[in-house]
Amino acid sequence: MMNKLTIALIFILSSQNLLAKVTYSFGSRMEIDYTYYDDDFTQFIQEDYNIRRFRFGLFTKFNDKFSAYFQSDIANIRRTKKGATQAAWFRYRYNRNNEFYLGKMEMPFSLESVSNSKYHFFMERSIASALTERFATGFNYIHYGKTWNMRIGAFGDDHYDLGSSSAYGKAITSRIGKKVKAFNSKFYFGASLQYRRPETVQKLRTLPESQTFNARLLDTGELFFIQSIEKVGVEALWKKNSWTMQAEYIENKFRREFGNDLNYNSGYFIVSKIFNGQRRFSFRKGEWASTKVRNWRTWEISARYSFLDLKDIDLNAGNEENIAIGINYYMSSKNRVMFNYIQAKAKPNSFGINETLNIYQVRFQFEF
């Protein structure tokens, strides 16, 4: 905890040594969830609530070239102490089209992962995100073109207690995206690649698109003798007026020193319509931005199909398919109430048993 406070103080105090007008911007947000579980085989608590996120962020702008950001989440600090630091990076903006980042940040892989969760259609990312890692410590370069963007980064072990895995290994990750206009609509197509050499035992597992209770339908357990991990993802988005469709497909290949390689895949498809508002997507950056709303009059309805296939000839950890319905009501652009219904079907789960789980959950999302 002291290391995190030290880093935050460095961000503030170092600004006094730069010959520029320094500005600070503070922000925070909180998400309170209530969830009711109707389980089949895996034992879930019937109902519970939790504070999903409680984040505080400080953005420091030294001048037109240099800036820094630090964000910490205290919602689950007792359970995941190292995960409390969500981001801690320095940025050098060479010009409007080229930026360099150093520190802890989201790795450039997958539209769903790089987009801020406060702009998502659903309360949680899809189960497809089990095949992606989000935050890591390293270096990232971003280029923004007129109709396309590219990100490439190198990431490794966490030596500064920033919240990444201390034995993450080394990875090269890249993502590229392109905006296309056709048929009176806007399209966005992207692809992601990652090559990683881990330094410890690996595992793949996921919660069933609900974070209130820590129980899983799919879990590979520990995977030994992994020499390298190769990830590839493709993404597509269609947007026209109040309608949006978004989809991704992700594959992972675990190359092993002994035994056959392991191959897993996942994906999702979302369709959504917003009323009395406008969903805003930054085609230049390839990620979601804040929603334009009419206070107390904007709402949206979304549907999502997602899957995670952890079946392999060498190691069968099950297969899960989820169907979700979401309704969001906006009090303002920063505050909303979310309702999700999720039906999760494991065919089978990691124990080889077919089961169905129904989840009903509500979130109050506030930003200050």
C-alpha positions in Angstrom: 0.0 0.0 0.0 2.9 2.4 0.8 4.3 1.8 -2.7 1.0 2.9 -4.3 0.9 6.0 -2.1 4.5 6.8 -3.0 3.7 6.5 -6.7 0.7 8.9 -6.4 2.8 11.4 -4.5 5.5 11.2 -7.2 2.9 12.1 -9.8 2.0 15.2 -7.9 5.4 16.4 -6.6 7.3 15.8 -9.9 5.0 18.2 -11.6 6.5 21.0 -9.6 9.9 20.4 -11.3 8.5 20.9 -14.8 8.5 24.4 -16.4 4.9 24.5 -17.4 1.4 25.2 -16.1 0.3 22.1 -14.4 -3.3 21.1 -14.1 -5.0 18.4 -12.1 -8.2 16.5 -12.6 -9.8 14.3 -10.0 -12.5 11.8 -10.6 -14.3 8.9 -8.9 -17.0 6.4 -9.5 -18.9 3.7 -7.6 -21.0 0.7 -8.7 -23.3 -1.0 -6.3 -24.7 -4.4 -7.4 -27.5 -6.7 -6.2 -27.7 -10.2 -7.6 -30.1 -13.1 -7.3 -28.9 -16.6 -8.4 -31.1 -19.5 -9.4 -28.5 -22.3 -9.6 -28.7 -25.8 -10.9 -25.7 -27.8 -9.8 -22.9 -25.4 -8.8 -23.8 -24.0 -5.5 -24.2 -20.2 -5.6 -25.5 -18.0 -2.8 -29.1 -17.2 -3.5 -28.8 -13.5 -3.3 -26.2 -10.9 -2.3 -25.0 -7.4 -2.9 -21.5 -5.9 -3.2 -19.6 -2.7 -4.2 -18.3 -3.8 -7.6 -16.1 -0.8 -8.1 -15.1 2.3 -6.0 -12.4 4.0 -7.9 -10.5 7.3 -7.5 -8.4 8.8 -10.3 -5.9 11.6 -10.7 -5.0 13.0 -14.1 -2.0 15.3 -14.2 -1.2 17.4 -17.2 2.3 18.9 -17.1 2.2 20.5 -20.5 1.1 19.7 -24.1 3.6 16.9 -24.3 3.6 15.2 -20.9 0.9 13.9 -18.6 0.3 11.1 -16.1 -2.6 9.2 -14.6 -3.1 7.2 -11.4 -6.3 5.2 -10.5 -7.0 3.0 -7.5 -9.9 0.8 -6.7 -10.7 0.2 -3.0 -13.8 -1.9 -3.5 -12.0 -5.3 -3.3 -8.7 -4.3 -1.7 -9.0 -7.0 1.0 -9.5 -9.8 -1.5 -7.1 -8.6 -4.2 -4.7 -6.1 -2.7 -2.4 -5.9 -5.7 -5.4 -5.4 -8.0 -6.3 -2.1 -6.2 -4.1 -0.1 -8.5 -6.0 0.0 -11.8 -3.7 2.3 -13.8 -0.5 4.2 -13.2 1.2 5.6 -16.4 3.1 8.4 -17.9 2.2 9.6 -21.4 4.3 11.5 -23.9 2.2 12.9 -26.8 4.6 13.6 -29.7 1.7 15.1 -31.7 -2.0 14.5 -32.2 -1.4 11.2 -34.0 1.3 9.6 -31.9 1.4 8.8 -28.2 3.8 6.8 -26.0 2.8 5.2 -22.6 4.9 3.8 -19.8 3.6 2.1 -16.7 0.5 0.0 -15.9 -2.3 0.2 -18.4 -4.8 -1.9 -20.5 -3.0 -4.0 -23.0 -4.0 -3.4 -26.6 -6.1 -6.5 -27.2 -9.9 -6.7 -27.9 -12.5 -4.0 -28.2 -14.3 -5.2 -25.2 -11.2 -5.1 -23.0 -9.8 -1.7 -24.0 -13.2 0.1 -23.7 -13.9 1.6 -20.3 -16.4 -0.5 -18.4 -18.6 2.5 -17.5 -19.6 2.7 -21.2 -20.5 -1.0 -21.6 -23.9 -2.2 -22.6 -23.9 -4.8 -19.8 -22.8 -4.8 -16.2 -19.9 -7.2 -16.9 -17.8 -8.1 -19.8 -18.7 -11.3 -21.6 -17.3 -14.7 -20.8 -15.2 -14.4 -24.0 -12.9 -12.0 -22.1 -11.6 -15.0 -20.1 -9.2 -15.5 -23.0 -7.7 -12.0 -22.6 -5.6 -10.3 -19.9 -6.5 -6.6 -19.4 -3.9 -4.8 -17.3 -0.1 -5.2 -17.4 3.0 -3.1 -16.8 5.1 -2.1 -19.8 5.4 0.2 -22.8 2.7 1.1 -25.4 2.8 3.1 -28.6 -0.4 4.4 -30.2 -0.9 5.8 -33.7 -4.1 7.5 -34.6 -4.7 7.9 -38.4 -7.7 9.7 -40.0 -9.7 6.5 -40.4 -7.5 3.9 -38.7 -5.5 3.3 -35.5 -2.7 1.0 -34.4 -1.4 0.1 -30.9 1.6 -2.1 -30.1 3.2 -2.7 -26.7 5.7 -4.7 -24.8 4.8 -5.9 -21.3 6.5 -7.9 -18.5 6.7 -8.6 -14.8 5.5 -6.1 -12.3 8.5 -4.8 -10.3 6.7 -1.8 -8.7 3.7 -3.3 -7.0 1.3 -1.7 -9.5 -1.2 -4.5 -9.4 -0.1 -6.6 -12.4 1.1 -10.2 -11.9 4.6 -10.3 -10.5 5.2 -13.4 -12.7 3.4 -12.3 -15.8 6.2 -13.2 -18.1 6.9 -11.2 -21.3 4.4 -10.3 -24.0 4.1 -8.4 -27.3 0.6 -7.2 -28.0 -0.9 -5.3 -30.8 -4.3 -4.1 -32.1 -5.2 -2.4 -35.3 -8.6 -1.0 -36.4 -10.2 0.6 -39.4 -13.3 2.8 -39.9 -15.5 2.1 -43.0 -18.5 4.1 -44.2 -21.0 2.2 -46.4 -24.8 1.8 -46.8 -25.5 5.0 -44.8 -23.8 3.3 -41.8 -20.5 3.3 -40.0 -18.4 0.2 -39.5 -15.4 -0.6 -37.5 -13.2 -3.6 -38.1 -10.2 -4.6 -36.0 -7.7 -7.4 -35.2 -5.5 -8.2 -32.2 -2.4 -10.3 -31.8 -0.4 -11.3 -28.7 2.6 -13.5 -28.1 3.4 -14.3 -24.5 6.0 -16.3 -22.7 4.8 -17.0 -19.2 7.0 -17.6 -16.2 4.6 -19.5 -14.0 1.7 -22.1 -14.1 -1.3 -20.9 -16.1 -5.1 -21.3 -15.7 -8.2 -20.3 -17.5 -11.4 -19.6 -15.6 -14.3 -17.2 -15.6 -17.2 -16.0 -13.5 -20.6 -16.3 -15.3 -20.9 -12.6 -16.2 -21.6 -11.8 -12.6 -19.1 -10.6 -10.0 -21.3 -10.7 -6.8 -20.5 -14.3 -5.9 -17.1 -16.0 -6.5 -18.2 -19.3 -8.1 -17.4 -20.6 -11.6 -18.9 -23.0 -14.1 -15.7 -23.3 -16.1 -12.1 -23.7 -14.7 -9.2 -25.5 -16.3 -7.3 -25.7 -13.1 -3.5 -25.4 -13.3 -1.9 -25.8 -16.7 1.7 -27.0 -16.6 4.7 -26.9 -19.0 3.3 -23.9 -21.0 6.2 -22.5 -23.2 4.2 -19.8 -25.0 0.7 -18.5 -25.5 -0.5 -17.2 -28.9 -3.7 -15.1 -29.0 -5.6 -13.8 -32.0 -8.8 -11.8 -32.0 -11.0 -10.2 -34.6 -13.7 -7.6 -34.0 -16.5 -5.8 -35.8 -18.9 -3.0 -35.0 -21.9 -1.6 -37.0 -23.5 1.7 -35.9 -26.5 3.5 -37.5 -28.6 6.1 -35.7 -29.8 4.5 -32.4 -28.8 0.9 -33.4 -25.5 -0.8 -32.6 -24.2 -4.3 -33.3 -20.8 -5.5 -31.9 -19.0 -8.8 -32.2 -15.7 -10.5 -31.4 -14.0 -13.8 -31.8 -10.9 -14.8 -29.9 -8.6 -17.9 -30.1 -5.8 -19.0 -27.7 -3.1 -21.6 -28.4 -1.1 -22.8 -25.4 2.1 -24.4 -26.7 3.4 -26.9 -24.2 6.9 -28.4 -23.6 5.3 -31.8 -22.9 2.0 -33.1 -24.3 -0.1 -31.7 -27.1 -0.9 -28.0 -27.5 -4.2 -26.7 -26.1 -6.6 -24.7 -28.2 -9.5 -22.6 -26.8 -11.8 -20.1 -28.3 -14.6 -17.6 -27.3 -16.7 -14.9 -28.7 -19.8 -12.8 -28.4 -22.5 -10.8 -30.4 -24.4 -7.8 -29.1 -27.3 -5.9 -30.6 -28.5 -2.7 -28.9 -30.9 0.2 -29.3 -30.9 3.5 -27.4 -33.9 5.8 -27.0 -33.7 9.6 -26.5 -29.9 9.5 -26.6 -26.9 8.7 -28.6 -24.2 6.0 -28.2 -20.8 7.6 -29.1 -18.0 5.5 -30.4 -14.6 7.0 -31.2 -13.7 5.5 -34.5 -10.4 7.3 -34.4 -9.4 5.6 -31.2 -11.4 2.4 -31.6 -13.2 2.5 -28.3 -16.4 3.6 -26.7 -16.8 7.1 -25.4 -19.4 8.8 -23.1 -23.1 8.5 -24.0 -25.0 11.6 -25.0 -28.3 11.5 -23.0 -31.3 13.6 -22.2 -31.4 13.5 -18.4 -34.0 11.1 -17.0 -35.4 10.3 -20.5 -32.7 8.1 -22.0 -32.8 4.4 -21.8 -31.5 1.4 -23.9 -32.2 -2.3 -24.4 -29.5 -4.8 -25.4 -29.2 -8.5 -26.1 -26.0 -10.5 -26.0 -24.9 -14.0 -26.9 -21.5 -15.2 -25.7 -19.6 -18.4 -25.5 -16.4 -19.8 -24.0 -15.1 -23.2 -25.3 -12.5 -24.8 -23.0 -12.9 -28.2 -24.6 -9.8 -29.8 -26.0 -8.8 -33.4 -26.8 -6.0 -33.2 -24.2 -7.9 -31.4 -21.5 -11.6 -30.9 -21.5 -12.6 -28.1 -19.1 -16.1 -27.6 -20.4 -18.1 -25.3 -22.6 -20.4 -22.4 -21.6 -23.0 -20.4 -23.6 -24.7 -17.3 -22.2 -27.7 -15.3 -23.3 -28.2 -11.9 -21.7 -30.8 -9.2 -21.8 -29.9 -5.7 -20.4 -31.9 -2.6 -19.8 -30.1 0.7 -18.9 -31.8 3.8 -17.6 -29.8 7.1 -17.6 -30.3 9.7 -15.0 -27.5 11.7 -16.6 -24.5 10.9 -18.8 -22.5 9.8 -15.7 -25.2 8.0 -13.7 -27.4 5.1 -14.6 -29.4 2.1 -13.3 -28.7 -1.2 -15.0 -30.7 -4.4 -15.0 -29.3 -7.7 -16.5 -30.9 -11.1 -16.9 -28.4 -13.9 -17.8 -29.0 -17.5 -18.6 -25.7 -19.4 -18.4 -25.6 -22.9 -19.8 -22.6 -25.2 -19.3 -22.6 -28.2 -21.7 -20.8 -29.5 -19.7 -19.2 -27.6 -16.8 -15.7 -28.4 -15.7 -17.0 -31.4 -13.8 -18.6 -32.9 -16.9 -22.1 -32.1 -15.8 -24.7 -30.1 -17.9 -26.3 -27.3 -15.9 -28.2 -24.1 -16.3 -27.8 -21.0 -14.1 -30.2 -18.0 -14.1 -28.9 -14.7 -12.9 -30.9 -11.5 -12.1 -28.9 -8.4 -11.2 -29.2 -4.7 -10.8 -26.5 -2.0 -10.6 -26.5 1.6 -9.5 -23.6 3.4 -11.3 -22.4 6.8 -10.1 -19.6 9.0 -11.3 -18.4 12.0 -9.3 
